[in-house]
Amino acid sequence: MTHPVDVHVGKRIRHRRWLIGMTQQQLAEQVGIKFQQIQKYETGANRVSASRLWDIAEALDIPVSFFFEGISDARVSDALNAPSDLMGDKEALDLVRSYYSIPENQRRRLFELARVLSDVA
C-alpha cells in the first residue's frame, strides 16, 4: 500500500519536471537510474530514499524542501474548491508554463482579466 507522503513527493517530482519541460528519461539520466524508476517514484509506488531525493532535487534545480511543500494543506485546496492534484493535471501545467512565458506586463493584465472573469462566474 502506498503511503500518502510518498504519493505527495512523487506528485511534486512530476510537477517540477513538467514545469521545466524535462522528460522522465532526461531526469533518470541526470540521476543515474532507469526512467521506469522515475515513473514508480512519481506514482508513489516506490519510496524515494533521502540520497536519491537529494539527487533529484539537484537535477530539477530546487531545494529538497520543495517536495514537502503543501503536504498538510489539503484543507486549503478544499476551501478554494480546487482539485488537490491540480498541478498533477497536464493541462493545468501546460497553462502555467504558457502563462509564465508571457512578458510580465502582459501577464499582469491577463491575471487581472482572469480574476474579474472568475468573480463574475
Secondary structure, DSSP 8 states (H G I E B T S, - for coil): ---HHHHHHHHHHHHHHHHTT--HHHHHHHHTS-HHHHHHHHHTSS---HHHHHHHHHHHTS-GGGGGTTTT-HHHHHHTT--TTGGGSHHHHHHHHHHHTS-HHHHHHHHHHHHHHHHH-
